[in-house]
Amino acid sequence: MYLVSACLCGVNCKYNGGNNLNPHFRKLMLEKRLIPVCPELISGLTIPRSPSEITSGTGNDVLDSRACVISKEGIDLNQYFLEGAKKTLELARKADPELIILKSRSPSCGVGQIYDGTFSKTLCPGDGVTAALLKRHGYKVINDEEYLRTIYRTNNN
């Protein structure tokens, strides 16, 4: 069983009301081989909503109160991102997934790279808030792009 960002399964939970549908994840969801989750949605953020990024750090810095998640308008959204991360951790504890696959570059779900907080589409190293919290608790967390590369290599060998 996997825990996967809901937007990858076709759930319209992105900030702009859309999704990041990948047919592979949709198929796994329909086969009940994964549990979709959107930390931003379960935290109470609305759809659509303003885009947000982590300023002056990464998800780990947000967890340690050294950085902030802000909307494009400069509104502090830390409480929502921390709440979404905590609720996702609770779900992971109940589901005990073998792997958690999250949407790359997101301020919640980003694994390895996130946007730098300038809203200029500039990437920097680091994890989103939810990814960082899940990793702190020992879960194996990868981004969707890494997972799909692995699947592609496995199927083509």
Secondary structure, 3 states (H helix, E strand, C coil): CEEEEHHHHCCCCCCCCCCCCCHHHHHHHHCCCEEEECHHHHCCCCCCCCCEEEECCCHHHHHCCCCEEEECCCCECHHHHHHHHHHHHHHHHHHCCCEEEECCECCCCCCCEEECCCCCCCEEECCCHHHHHHHHCCCCEEEHHHHHHHHHHHHCC
